[in-house]
């Protein structure tokens, strides 16, 4: 199999033309030369008729780049040589590798010997992957990732290894011969990014992963519970979200999960309360056991404590690190 060369978008010493080529692929930006040119600028792209594209970029000079807000792309920057520094929405990114989400501004400085690999993922590709997980996507609110990719995390390292393998597969020509292979590789990268990189929907993704092998209607009901557990819910609400009748929903929960819709909802609320209590104990969140109980719809502390102990083997106050707490008090509240 012959190697497939990258497509040259620009190569030369005219930074104005280089600027135009980069803007056409990503977004309008301002480019400022910080020193003398040290070599030719290089801008190339590899793709195999898939939804994504992989770029190699080097300006051949010390430069500063300031972008306007771009709405349609996720950009993952992987430095291969030289020095690079990135500021996203006014906050410096502490890692060399990063992901920039739609709606964010970038300020970039790159050295003359910088060689950058950039993966471009259109927003609709990521949105489709999220919807496949049973998570609704708001049209005007793109999912945002934490910009810094922390290579100390095993998942992040594995994802970066997959990206490099994708680059090698493109270079070899393998993906040009296999449209199906291209789609599978791209899906692996998109879903791997969702699972490895913290984002505004990380918790929803964690919960939805438990539902993957279940029928679609049941997954929709479970995801609806997960997303609205802090609100007053009824089995009719769950049935409406699933597209099933109430009897059919009850039958689906019994057949596939061995429980009822309302018992499942209670378990989701207990799990959410547990996570909040752990956050209080670790100093990541303020609040009391009462606050947590009310937030998740438990209006009787004694009943909440009993359910919690039966599930987690201890009482809520011990999880939160609170002593001498009235576990059996009833909270007078209009909450459900």
C-alpha positions as CSV (number, residue, x, y, z in Angstrom):
1,X,0.0,0.0,0.0
2,X,1.5,3.4,-0.9
3,X,1.7,6.1,1.6
4,X,-0.8,9.0,1.1
5,X,0.9,12.4,1.5
6,X,-0.6,15.2,3.4
7,X,-2.4,17.9,1.4
8,X,-0.3,21.1,1.4
9,X,-2.5,24.0,2.2
10,X,0.4,26.5,2.4
11,X,4.2,26.3,2.4
12,X,6.5,29.3,2.1
13,X,7.6,32.5,3.7
14,X,4.5,34.7,3.1
15,X,2.8,34.8,6.6
16,X,-0.1,36.8,5.2
17,X,-1.0,33.9,2.8
18,X,-0.4,31.4,5.6
19,X,-2.7,33.5,7.8
20,X,-5.5,33.3,5.2
21,X,-5.1,29.5,4.8
22,X,-5.3,28.9,8.5
23,X,-8.3,31.2,8.9
24,X,-10.1,29.4,6.1
25,X,-9.8,26.1,7.9
26,X,-10.5,27.2,11.5
27,X,-11.6,30.7,12.3
28,X,-10.6,34.4,11.7
29,X,-7.8,35.5,13.8
30,X,-5.1,38.1,14.3
31,X,-1.5,37.1,13.7
32,X,1.5,39.1,15.1
33,X,5.1,38.4,14.3
34,X,7.2,38.4,17.5
35,X,10.6,38.1,15.9
36,X,12.4,37.4,12.6
37,X,11.3,34.5,10.4
38,X,13.5,31.5,11.0
39,X,12.2,29.2,8.3
40,X,9.3,28.6,5.9
41,X,5.7,28.3,7.3
42,X,4.0,24.9,6.8
43,X,0.3,24.0,6.9
44,X,-0.9,20.6,5.8
45,X,-4.0,18.5,6.3
46,X,-4.7,14.7,6.2
47,X,-8.2,13.2,5.9
48,X,-9.9,10.3,4.2
49,X,-13.3,11.8,3.4
50,X,-14.4,11.4,7.0
51,X,-16.0,14.0,9.2
52,X,-12.7,15.0,11.0
53,X,-9.4,16.4,9.7
54,X,-5.9,16.3,11.1
55,X,-3.5,19.2,10.5
56,X,0.2,19.9,10.9
57,X,1.1,23.5,11.5
58,X,4.3,25.4,11.9
59,X,4.7,29.1,11.3
60,X,8.5,29.2,11.0
61,X,8.6,32.2,13.3
62,X,7.8,33.3,16.8
63,X,4.2,34.4,16.6
64,X,1.2,35.5,18.7
65,X,-2.3,34.5,17.6
66,X,-5.6,35.9,18.9
67,X,-8.8,34.3,17.6
68,X,-12.4,35.5,17.5
69,X,-15.0,33.2,19.0
70,X,-15.5,30.3,16.7
71,X,-18.8,28.4,17.1
72,X,-18.6,25.3,15.0
73,X,-15.4,23.3,15.9
74,X,-13.7,21.5,18.7
75,X,-9.9,21.8,18.2
76,X,-7.4,19.6,20.0
77,X,-3.8,20.8,19.9
78,X,-0.9,18.4,20.3
79,X,2.6,19.9,20.2
80,X,5.2,17.7,18.5
81,X,8.2,20.1,18.7
82,X,9.0,23.6,19.8
83,X,7.3,25.7,22.5
84,X,3.6,26.8,22.7
85,X,1.5,28.6,25.3
86,X,-2.3,28.9,25.3
87,X,-4.8,31.1,27.1
88,X,-8.5,30.2,26.8
89,X,-11.1,32.7,27.8
90,X,-8.4,34.6,29.8
91,X,-7.2,31.6,31.7
92,X,-3.7,30.1,31.0
93,X,-3.8,26.4,30.1
94,X,-1.2,24.5,32.2
95,X,-0.7,21.5,29.9
96,X,1.0,21.3,26.5
97,X,-2.0,19.3,25.1
98,X,-5.4,21.0,25.1
99,X,-8.9,21.0,23.7
100,X,-10.8,24.2,22.8
101,X,-14.5,24.1,22.6
102,X,-17.0,26.2,20.5
103,X,-17.6,29.7,21.9
104,X,-14.2,30.0,23.5
105,X,-11.5,32.6,22.7
106,X,-7.8,31.6,22.3
107,X,-4.6,33.5,22.7
108,X,-1.6,31.5,21.5
109,X,2.1,32.0,21.4
110,X,4.3,29.6,19.4
111,X,8.0,29.5,18.8
112,X,9.7,29.5,15.4
113,X,10.5,25.8,15.7
114,X,6.9,24.8,16.7
115,X,5.3,21.8,15.0
116,X,1.7,21.4,16.0
117,X,-0.8,18.6,15.3
118,X,-4.4,19.8,15.4
119,X,-7.5,17.6,15.3
120,X,-10.6,19.3,14.1
121,X,-14.0,17.8,15.2
122,X,-17.1,19.6,13.9
123,X,-19.7,20.2,16.6
124,X,-22.4,18.1,14.9
125,X,-20.1,15.1,15.1
126,X,-19.7,15.5,18.8
127,X,-23.4,16.3,19.3
128,X,-24.5,13.1,17.5
129,X,-22.2,11.0,19.7
130,X,-23.7,12.6,22.8
131,X,-27.2,12.0,21.6
132,X,-26.3,8.3,21.0
133,X,-25.6,8.2,24.8
134,X,-29.2,9.2,25.4
135,X,-28.2,12.8,26.5
136,X,-30.1,15.7,24.9
137,X,-28.0,18.5,23.4
138,X,-29.2,22.0,23.5
139,X,-28.8,23.7,20.1
140,X,-27.4,26.9,21.4
141,X,-25.2,25.6,24.2
142,X,-22.3,23.5,23.0
143,X,-20.7,21.1,25.5
144,X,-17.5,22.5,26.9
145,X,-14.4,20.5,27.9
146,X,-11.8,21.4,30.5
147,X,-9.1,22.8,28.1
148,X,-6.1,21.1,29.8
149,X,-5.5,17.5,28.8
150,X,-3.8,15.9,31.8
151,X,-1.5,13.1,30.6
152,X,-1.1,11.9,34.2
153,X,-4.6,10.4,33.8
154,X,-4.5,6.9,32.2
155,X,-7.6,7.6,30.1
156,X,-6.0,10.8,28.7
157,X,-2.8,9.0,27.8
158,X,-4.7,6.2,26.1
159,X,-6.8,8.7,24.1
160,X,-3.6,10.5,23.0
161,X,-2.1,7.2,21.9
162,X,-5.3,6.6,19.9
163,X,-4.9,10.0,18.2
164,X,-1.4,9.2,17.2
165,X,-2.5,5.8,15.8
166,X,-5.1,7.7,13.8
167,X,-2.4,9.9,12.4
168,X,-0.3,6.9,11.4
169,X,-3.3,5.2,9.8
170,X,-4.0,8.3,7.7
171,X,-0.4,8.6,6.7
172,X,-0.2,5.0,5.7
173,X,-3.2,5.3,3.3
174,X,-5.1,2.6,5.2
175,X,-8.1,4.8,6.0
176,X,-8.3,6.0,2.4
177,X,-9.0,2.4,1.4
178,X,-11.6,1.9,4.1
179,X,-14.4,4.4,4.6
180,X,-15.9,2.0,7.3
181,X,-12.6,1.9,9.1
182,X,-12.5,5.7,9.0
183,X,-15.9,6.0,10.6
184,X,-15.0,3.5,13.3
185,X,-11.7,5.3,14.1
186,X,-13.5,8.7,14.2
187,X,-16.2,7.3,16.6
188,X,-13.5,5.8,18.8
189,X,-11.8,9.2,19.0
190,X,-15.0,11.1,19.7
191,X,-16.4,8.7,22.3
192,X,-12.9,8.4,23.8
193,X,-12.7,12.2,24.2
194,X,-16.1,12.3,25.9
195,X,-15.1,9.6,28.3
196,X,-11.5,10.7,29.1
197,X,-11.7,14.5,29.1
198,X,-13.7,16.3,31.9
199,X,-16.6,18.3,30.6
200,X,-19.9,19.9,31.6
201,X,-21.7,16.5,30.9
202,X,-19.2,14.1,32.5
203,X,-21.6,13.1,35.3
204,X,-24.4,12.5,32.7
205,X,-22.0,10.4,30.6
206,X,-21.0,8.4,33.6
207,X,-24.7,7.6,34.4
208,X,-25.7,6.9,30.8
209,X,-22.9,4.3,30.5
210,X,-24.8,2.1,32.8
211,X,-27.7,2.1,30.4
212,X,-25.9,1.2,27.2
213,X,-27.2,-2.4,26.7
214,X,-30.8,-1.6,27.6
215,X,-33.7,-0.9,25.2
216,X,-33.9,2.6,23.9
217,X,-37.2,3.5,25.6
218,X,-35.9,2.3,29.0
219,X,-32.6,4.2,28.5
220,X,-34.6,7.3,27.9
221,X,-36.6,6.9,31.1
222,X,-33.4,6.2,33.1
223,X,-31.6,9.2,31.6
224,X,-34.6,11.4,32.3
225,X,-34.5,10.3,36.0
226,X,-30.7,10.9,36.1
227,X,-31.1,14.4,34.7
228,X,-34.1,15.5,36.7
229,X,-33.7,13.6,40.0
230,X,-33.7,16.9,42.0
231,X,-37.1,17.8,40.7
232,X,-40.6,16.5,41.6
233,X,-41.1,13.5,39.3
234,X,-43.9,11.1,38.8
235,X,-44.0,7.8,36.9
236,X,-46.2,9.6,34.3
237,X,-43.3,12.0,33.7
238,X,-40.9,9.1,33.2
239,X,-43.3,7.4,30.9
240,X,-43.7,10.5,28.8
241,X,-40.0,10.9,28.5
242,X,-39.6,7.2,27.4
243,X,-42.4,7.2,24.9
244,X,-44.1,4.2,26.7
245,X,-47.3,4.0,28.5
246,X,-47.1,3.7,32.3
247,X,-47.9,0.0,32.4
248,X,-45.4,-0.7,29.6
249,X,-42.7,1.3,31.5
250,X,-43.4,-0.6,34.7
251,X,-43.1,-3.9,32.7
252,X,-39.8,-2.8,31.2
253,X,-38.3,-1.9,34.5
254,X,-39.4,-5.3,36.0
255,X,-38.1,-7.3,33.0
256,X,-34.7,-5.6,32.5
257,X,-33.8,-4.2,36.0
258,X,-35.9,-6.2,38.4
259,X,-37.3,-3.0,40.1
260,X,-39.9,-0.4,39.6
261,X,-39.5,3.1,38.1
262,X,-40.0,4.9,41.4
263,X,-37.6,2.6,43.3
264,X,-35.0,3.3,40.5
265,X,-35.6,7.0,41.0
266,X,-35.1,6.7,44.7
267,X,-31.8,4.9,44.1
268,X,-30.6,7.7,41.7
269,X,-31.5,10.2,44.4
270,X,-29.6,8.3,47.1
271,X,-26.6,8.0,44.8
272,X,-26.7,11.8,44.1
273,X,-27.0,12.5,47.9
274,X,-24.0,10.2,48.5
275,X,-21.9,12.1,46.0
276,X,-22.9,15.4,47.6
277,X,-22.0,14.1,51.1
278,X,-18.6,12.9,49.9
279,X,-18.0,16.4,48.4
280,X,-18.9,18.0,51.8
281,X,-16.5,15.7,53.6
282,X,-13.7,16.5,51.1
283,X,-14.3,20.2,51.3
284,X,-15.4,20.5,47.7
285,X,-18.9,21.6,48.7
286,X,-20.6,23.4,51.5
287,X,-23.8,22.3,53.2
288,X,-25.4,20.1,55.8
289,X,-27.0,16.7,55.7
290,X,-30.4,18.4,55.8
291,X,-29.5,20.5,52.8
292,X,-28.5,17.3,50.9
293,X,-31.6,15.4,52.0
294,X,-33.9,18.2,50.9
295,X,-32.1,18.7,47.6
296,X,-32.8,15.1,46.6
297,X,-36.4,14.9,47.8
298,X,-36.0,13.2,51.3
299,X,-38.1,15.1,53.8
300,X,-37.7,12.7,56.8
301,X,-34.1,12.4,58.0
302,X,-34.7,9.1,59.9
303,X,-36.1,7.4,56.8
304,X,-33.3,9.0,54.7
305,X,-30.6,7.7,57.2
306,X,-32.1,4.2,57.2
307,X,-32.2,4.0,53.4
308,X,-28.7,5.4,53.2
309,X,-27.3,3.0,55.8
310,X,-28.9,0.0,54.1
311,X,-27.3,1.1,50.8
312,X,-23.9,2.4,51.9
313,X,-23.4,0.7,55.3
314,X,-23.1,3.9,57.3
315,X,-25.2,6.9,58.2
316,X,-25.2,10.2,56.2
317,X,-23.6,12.3,58.9
318,X,-20.5,10.0,59.0
319,X,-20.0,10.2,55.3
320,X,-20.2,14.0,55.5
321,X,-17.9,14.1,58.6
322,X,-20.6,15.6,60.8
323,X,-21.0,14.6,64.4
324,X,-24.0,14.6,66.7
325,X,-26.5,15.0,63.9
326,X,-30.2,14.3,64.5
327,X,-30.6,11.5,62.1
328,X,-34.3,10.8,63.0
329,X,-35.7,14.3,62.7
330,X,-38.5,15.1,60.4
331,X,-38.1,18.1,58.2
332,X,-41.2,20.2,57.8
333,X,-41.2,21.2,54.2
334,X,-43.4,21.5,51.2
335,X,-40.8,19.6,49.1
336,X,-41.9,16.2,47.7
